Amino acid sequence: MLQKDFLKILLFLILGIFSFQSCKDKNNQIPDTLVDFYININDPQYSDLQAVGNSIYVYGGVAGIIIYRESVDNFVAMDRCCSYQPDNRCAVAIDSTNTFLLVCPCCGSEFIINNGSVNKAPAAAPLKLYRTSFSNDVLHVFN
């Protein structure tokens, strides 16, 4: 009898830990959404991406996507949805005085444009990054 009670308590504790963890993760993450598109940087609407250090906003993701050209062959694409209270869907934007920072207009969090990491709280998690590949002037953004 004692062994059965112990197993029941152990099972209850394990289920409780998993339940708590799954609720915690869902409440603090930028939602998943399908991202899969191509951009030809020679297209006039995307011509800003022809120069290293430039960026553009495009539709997609949760709150839009920002694409930043970090080097000749490397692009960074991230969701504009702020990671602090992501259910609010606040879209970060390039700071008007420091173009290497993305700022959330709702909470004031700051993120670094070339990797989405947090520069200033209250956000604790980075922005959601999407994968990129670049070949023959065509950029593929996907997850």
N, C-alpha and C positions, 0 to 999 in steps of 0.2 A: 504494500500500500504506500509506503513512504517513497519508494522509487517512482511509482506512478505520479504521485503529487509533485515530486521533483521534476519529472519530465514535462508535466503540464506547465509548471511555472517557467521552466526553461524555454519551452515553446512559446509561451505567452510573451516572454521578454524579447525573444528573437523577432517575433512578428511585430511587436511594438517598436523595436528599433528600426526595422525596415519601413514601417508605416511612417514614422516620424521623419526618416531620411527622405523618403519620396515626397512628402508634403513640403519639406524644406527646399528641395531642389526645384520643384515646380513653381514655388512662389518667388524664386530669386533668379530665374533664368530668362533670357530673351527667348521667346518662343521660336521653335523650329519652323521654317518655311522653305519651300523649294526655291532654289536659285540656280538658274542655268541659262545663260545668255551670252551672246557674242557681240563685240563692239569692234568696228573697223575704225582705228584712230584717224584715218584719212577722211572719214565722213565729217563734214563741217560742224555738225552738232557736238562732236567729240574731239575737235581739233585741239582743245586745251591739253589733252593727254599726250600731244606730240612733244612737249617739253618736260624734262625732268623737274620734279618739284611742284608740278601743277596737279590739280585735282578737279573732279566733276561730281555732281550729284546725279544719280539715275534712280528710276523707279525700281521697286523690288524689295525683297526682304520684308521686314516688319514695319520699319518707318522710313524706308528709302535706303539707298546704298551710296556710300562715298567711295570713289576710286581715286587713289593717290599714286602718281608715278614716282617711285622711289629712286629708280636708276634706269639706265637704258633698257634693260631687259626685265626689270622687276616692278610689279604693280601690287599695291595693297588694296583689297576691297573689304569693307566692313559695313555692318548694319549701322544705320544712324540711330537706332533705338538705344536710348540711354540704359545702362545696366542697373541704375538705381531706380527701383520701382518700375520695372519694364512694362507692367500692365498699363501704365499711363501713356505709353507710346510716344514719349517726348523725343523729338529728333534733334540730335546734336548738329551743330553747324560750325564752320571754320570761324575761329575767333578773328574779329576785325583788326586787332592790333598785333596778334602773334599767330601767323598762318600755320604754325606747326602744332597748334592746339585746336581741338574740337571742344566746344562748350555746350552744355545742356542748358537751354533757356528756362527749364522748369526747376532744376535743383542747384544749378551752378557747378556741377561736376565738370572736370576737365579731363580730356584724354589726349594722348600723343598721337599725331596723325599717321606716323609710319608704322605703328603696331597696335593701336587701340588700347594701350595700357593706361591705367588711371594715373593722372598727374595731380588731381585735387579731389578730395572727398566732397560729398558723402558717398559717391559710388565706390565700391570695393572691388568689383569685378570688371575686367576689361570689356570692350565692345566685342561683339561677335564678328569673327573674321570669316571670310569666304575664300575659297581657293581660287587661284588665277593661273592661267598659262598664256604665254604670248608667243606668236609666231606669224611672220609675214604681215605685220601691221594689224593683226587681228587678236584681240584680247578675249579670252574665254573666262567668265566668272561663274563659279559653280560651288555647290556643296556636296 
